[in-house]
Amino acid sequence: MNHKFPFSIFEPYISDELVTDLNYNGKDLWIDHLEKGRFIVESFLSEKQVFQTCIRFSNLVNEHFNLQTPILEADYEDIRVSILHPSVSGKLSVSLRKTPTRLRLNEKKLLKENYITESALQFLIDCVCSNLNIMVSGLPGAGKTELIKFLTQYIDPKSRVISIEDSRELHYEKIHPERDSVSLKVSEEFTYDMAIKASMRQRPNWLLVSEVRGSEVEDLLKSISTGTHLLSTIHSRSAYDIPKRMLYMMQNIDRSSETFLKQLNDAIDIGVHIEHIVNETGVLRFVREIVKFEKDTVKLIYHHETLRNVVTNIEEDRVIV
């Protein structure tokens, strides 16, 4: 990837494969590193120098960036760019998130880094192979998208897959170029609701939704009810809370109603929660819990803290699902 323009000012961090995010706050540059954790580059460059780069970038992507249009968001190759003008943030704010067109995770790496146990990993792989609907939860920066990307390799290669996202991060069509896939990018003019409705007419076997965040939940449930399978992410503090979080995104319903909550429990088969800890030794990411949703109950399948895998009979569990 050629970063000579417009991101050359952020070298060597932008070219480091272990760097995931760069954030400039008008004075200092903060780096998110997979091994070193989060660290600061003090007095990086003057705000004027970085601002000039932002103006060049806005011209490159043909987007306005000024007092009248103080927010610039765009995708550039495999980088998601978000820039706030000093008129709204006090100081120039630049956020770059790298979204590589490759799989950062593999089975060997996950097991070596104690991300998950071998039996729990095999359970998740079996869930994808069995066409179960899976939602991955976690806070921002937990690595939800990377886990989804990893799991997509176990989708039946003959399946038709439609990905829906506002910033291209899943890269399914590039990671699996030989497969039947369509990539939809949402915007103010083409919303998540519209994208999901459009995808239902395209006969998908799988929907990959980068993040469930609003009223599109209702159309998503309609799509699932027709037999489409789902891999998606959601911001949540626990896998147990996934259906309730989705319930509160739905509009014009009685959110105290147990009926809708049971419908969500019935639609989503598996919930996975990723924990993300940053300390002086680096970044620790791991699957904290896996749960299986049923209409009336939520069954704990795996919990990381005790490294306890309670899947004692996976074949029996598949029958239940």
C-alpha positions in Angstrom: 0.0 0.0 0.0 1.4 3.4 -1.0 1.0 5.9 1.8 3.4 8.6 0.4 0.4 10.8 0.0 -1.4 12.0 2.0 -0.4 10.0 5.1 3.4 10.3 4.9 3.5 12.6 8.0 2.3 9.6 10.0 5.1 7.3 9.0 6.5 4.9 10.3 3.3 4.2 12.3 1.0 3.9 9.4 3.1 1.2 7.8 3.5 -0.9 11.0 1.2 -3.9 10.7 0.8 -4.0 14.5 -0.6 -0.5 14.6 -4.4 -0.4 14.4 -5.3 3.2 15.2 -3.7 6.7 15.1 -5.3 9.6 16.8 -4.0 13.2 16.6 -5.5 15.8 19.1 -3.9 19.0 17.8 -0.6 18.4 19.6 0.2 14.8 20.4 -0.3 11.6 18.4 -1.7 8.6 20.2 -0.9 5.1 18.8 -2.9 1.9 19.4 -0.4 -1.0 19.0 -1.4 -4.7 19.2 1.6 -5.5 21.3 2.7 -2.3 23.0 -0.8 -1.1 23.9 -1.6 2.6 23.6 1.3 5.1 23.7 1.8 8.8 23.0 4.1 10.6 20.5 4.4 13.9 22.3 4.6 17.2 20.3 4.2 15.3 17.1 3.8 18.1 14.6 2.3 21.5 14.6 -1.5 21.7 14.2 -0.9 23.8 11.1 1.2 21.1 9.4 -1.4 18.4 10.0 -4.2 20.8 9.0 -2.5 21.4 5.6 -2.4 17.6 5.1 -6.1 17.4 6.0 -6.9 20.0 3.3 -4.9 18.1 0.7 -6.7 14.9 1.7 -10.1 16.6 1.4 -9.1 17.7 -2.2 -8.0 14.1 -2.9 -11.3 12.6 -1.9 -13.3 15.6 -3.3 -15.0 16.5 0.0 -15.4 19.9 1.6 -13.6 20.5 4.9 -14.2 24.0 6.3 -16.3 26.0 8.7 -19.5 25.2 6.9 -18.5 21.4 6.6 -16.5 20.8 9.8 -16.6 16.9 9.6 -14.8 14.9 7.1 -15.2 11.1 7.0 -13.9 9.0 4.2 -12.3 5.7 3.3 -8.9 5.8 1.7 -7.5 2.4 0.5 -7.6 0.4 3.7 -7.8 3.3 6.2 -10.9 4.8 7.7 -10.5 8.6 8.1 -12.4 10.9 10.5 -11.4 14.5 10.8 -13.0 17.2 13.0 -12.4 20.9 12.2 -11.1 23.1 15.0 -14.3 25.2 14.8 -16.3 22.3 16.4 -13.6 20.5 18.4 -11.4 23.4 19.6 -8.4 21.8 18.1 -7.9 19.8 15.0 -8.8 16.1 15.6 -7.7 13.3 13.3 -8.6 9.7 13.7 -7.2 7.0 11.4 -8.3 3.4 11.7 -6.5 0.8 9.6 -8.8 -1.9 8.1 -6.5 -4.4 6.4 -7.8 -6.4 3.5 -6.5 -9.6 5.1 -7.2 -11.8 8.1 -5.3 -10.6 11.2 -6.5 -13.6 13.1 -5.9 -17.3 12.5 -6.5 -20.4 14.6 -2.8 -20.8 15.7 -2.6 -17.2 16.8 -5.9 -17.3 18.7 -4.8 -20.4 20.7 -1.3 -19.2 21.3 -2.4 -15.8 22.7 -5.1 -17.4 24.9 -7.8 -15.6 23.0 -10.0 -18.6 23.3 -9.8 -22.3 24.1 -9.5 -24.9 21.4 -12.9 -26.5 22.2 -14.7 -23.1 22.3 -13.0 -22.0 19.0 -14.2 -25.3 17.3 -17.7 -24.6 18.7 -17.8 -21.2 17.0 -16.5 -22.7 13.7 -19.1 -25.4 13.9 -21.8 -22.7 14.5 -20.8 -21.0 11.2 -20.7 -24.3 9.3 -24.2 -25.0 10.7 -25.5 -21.6 9.4 -26.3 -20.2 12.9 -26.9 -16.5 13.4 -24.1 -15.0 15.4 -23.8 -11.5 17.0 -20.4 -10.4 18.4 -20.5 -7.8 21.2 -17.9 -5.6 22.8 -16.9 -2.0 23.4 -15.2 0.1 20.7 -11.7 -1.2 19.9 -12.4 -4.7 21.2 -11.7 -6.3 17.8 -15.3 -7.3 16.9 -14.8 -6.8 13.2 -11.6 -8.9 13.1 -13.4 -11.8 14.7 -16.2 -11.5 12.1 -13.6 -11.5 9.3 -12.0 -14.6 10.8 -15.3 -16.5 11.0 -16.3 -15.7 7.4 -13.7 -18.2 6.1 -15.9 -21.0 7.4 -19.0 -19.9 5.4 -19.9 -22.4 2.7 -17.8 -21.2 -0.4 -20.9 -21.6 -2.6 -23.0 -19.3 -0.5 -24.0 -15.8 -1.7 -22.8 -13.3 0.8 -23.9 -9.6 1.0 -21.9 -7.3 3.3 -23.5 -4.0 4.6 -21.3 -1.3 6.2 -20.8 2.4 6.3 -17.0 2.1 6.2 -15.4 -0.8 4.3 -13.8 -2.9 7.0 -15.0 -6.4 6.4 -13.4 -6.7 2.9 -15.2 -10.0 2.3 -15.0 -9.7 -1.5 -11.2 -9.0 -1.3 -10.4 -11.7 1.2 -12.5 -14.3 -0.7 -12.3 -13.1 -4.3 -13.4 -16.4 -5.7 -16.8 -16.4 -3.8 -20.2 -14.9 -4.8 -20.4 -11.7 -2.9 -21.8 -8.1 -3.0 -20.5 -5.3 -0.9 -23.0 -2.5 0.0 -21.8 0.8 1.4 -24.4 2.8 3.3 -24.6 6.6 3.4 -27.1 9.3 4.3 -28.8 8.7 0.9 -28.6 4.9 1.2 -29.3 3.9 4.8 -28.9 0.6 6.6 -32.6 0.1 6.4 -32.6 0.6 2.6 -29.5 -1.7 2.2 -31.1 -4.5 4.1 -34.3 -4.2 2.2 -32.4 -4.2 -1.1 -30.3 -7.2 -0.1 -33.4 -9.3 0.6 -34.2 -9.1 -3.2 -30.7 -10.3 -4.0 -31.2 -13.8 -2.6 -28.4 -13.8 0.0 -27.5 -16.8 2.0 -25.6 -14.7 4.5 -25.7 -11.1 5.6 -22.5 -9.5 7.0 -23.5 -6.3 8.8 -20.5 -4.4 10.2 -22.5 -3.0 13.1 -26.1 -3.1 14.3 -26.8 0.3 15.6 -30.4 1.5 15.0 -33.9 1.0 13.6 -32.5 -1.4 10.9 -33.0 -4.2 13.5 -36.6 -4.6 12.4 -35.7 -5.2 8.7 -32.8 -7.4 9.9 -35.2 -9.6 11.7 -37.4 -9.9 8.7 -34.4 -10.9 6.6 -33.5 -13.6 9.2 -37.1 -14.9 9.2 -36.8 -15.6 5.5 -33.8 -17.9 6.1 -30.9 -15.6 5.6 -28.0 -16.2 8.0 -26.3 -13.4 9.9 -22.9 -12.4 11.2 -22.8 -9.0 12.8 -21.5 -6.9 15.7 -23.0 -4.7 18.3 -21.8 -2.4 21.1 -22.7 -4.1 24.4 -21.1 -4.8 27.7 -22.1 -8.5 27.7 -23.3 -11.2 25.3 -26.3 -11.7 27.6 -27.4 -8.1 26.8 -27.4 -8.4 23.0 -31.1 -9.1 22.5 -32.0 -6.3 25.0 -29.7 -3.9 23.2 -31.4 -4.7 19.9 -34.8 -4.3 21.5 -34.0 -0.8 22.5 -33.0 0.0 18.9 -36.5 -0.9 17.6 -39.0 1.9 17.2 -42.7 2.1 18.0 -42.8 -0.9 20.2 -43.4 -1.6 23.9 -39.9 -2.2 25.1 -41.1 -3.7 28.3 -42.9 -6.5 26.3 -41.4 -9.9 26.8 -42.8 -11.0 23.4 -40.4 -8.9 21.3 -37.5 -10.0 23.5 -38.4 -13.6 23.0 -38.5 -13.0 19.2 -35.0 -11.6 19.3 -33.8 -14.5 21.4 -35.3 -16.9 18.9 -33.7 -15.0 15.9 -30.2 -14.8 17.2 -28.6 -18.2 18.0 -25.2 -17.3 19.4 -23.8 -14.3 21.3 -20.1 -13.8 21.6 -18.5 -11.1 23.8 -14.9 -9.8 23.3 -13.0 -8.2 26.2 -10.4 -5.6 25.5 -7.8 -4.7 28.2 -4.9 -2.2 27.6 -2.2 -2.0 30.3 1.6 -1.5 30.6 2.3 -4.9 29.1 0.3 -4.2 25.9 -3.2 -5.1 24.6 -5.1 -8.2 25.7 -8.1 -9.3 23.7 -10.0 -12.4 24.4 -13.5 -14.0 24.1 -15.0 -13.5 27.5 -18.1 -15.5 27.0 -20.2 -17.3 24.5 -23.9 -17.8 25.0 -26.7 -19.6 23.2 -30.1 -17.8 23.0 -33.4 -19.6 23.3 -36.9 -18.1 23.6 -37.0 -18.3 27.4 -33.4 -18.8 28.4 -29.9 -17.9 27.7 -27.4 -20.7 28.1 -23.8 -20.1 29.0 -21.5 -22.0 26.6 -18.1 -20.7 27.5 -16.5 -18.3 30.0 -12.9 -17.1 29.7 -12.2 -16.0 33.3 -12.3 -19.6 34.6 -11.2 -21.0 31.2 -14.3 -23.3 31.6 -15.8 -24.7 28.5 -19.2 -26.1 29.5 -20.0 -27.5 26.1 -19.9 -31.2 27.2 -22.0 -32.5 24.3 -21.8 -30.3 21.2 -23.8 -32.8 19.1 -26.7 -32.6 21.6 -26.5 -28.8 21.6 -26.7 -28.6 17.8 -30.0 -30.6 18.0 -31.4 -28.0 20.5 -30.4 -25.2 18.2 
